Amino acid sequence: MPRPQVVLNVHGGIVQDVFASIPELQVVVVDWDTDGGENPAQVDLVLDGRTCSAAVIDMPHAPLEELAGSDVEQAIEAASEQGVLCDTIVGSPAAFARDLPMSRKSSRHVVYDPDSDRLVSTEVFPSCAEAAVWAARLTDVLIVPIPVPAVQDAEFPEEVLADEP
């Protein structure tokens, strides 16, 4: 079962759109960069002895499927292909990075325990999703991407793939 997702589309530091995989989800945005004007969403509070303001907005959201074909989906797909995101599921089937051919992937993943400063396993996973399945048995571990040049980017592909005819 995929993890629930919320996608925030931000331009100029302002949340423009919100997309969510769960229809009944409530998304609340707290914006500390208020101008002190007459904003009905503005609240005043005292933090650490000083008065400050924040705009608190209950953001409506669209279904995650509405990302299909958008520039936001393309940005998420690129992040998935480049190993920035793990197990991303949005819009069209093209967003499934784990379905890409191995030669297009740009990273491998390992499971790391920050408490012991060691790798939990010697296994290297071709996708974050596969590493997450293995890491689900543990607690307090991180999945770390390792950038690897794709075959077409290798400096000497003939030598790297020497066994091929």
Summary of the structure (lengths in Angstrom):
residues: 165
radius of gyration: 21.2
end to end distance: 41.6
largest distance: 73.2
contacts: 390
relative contact order: 0.12
helix: 24%
strand: 32%
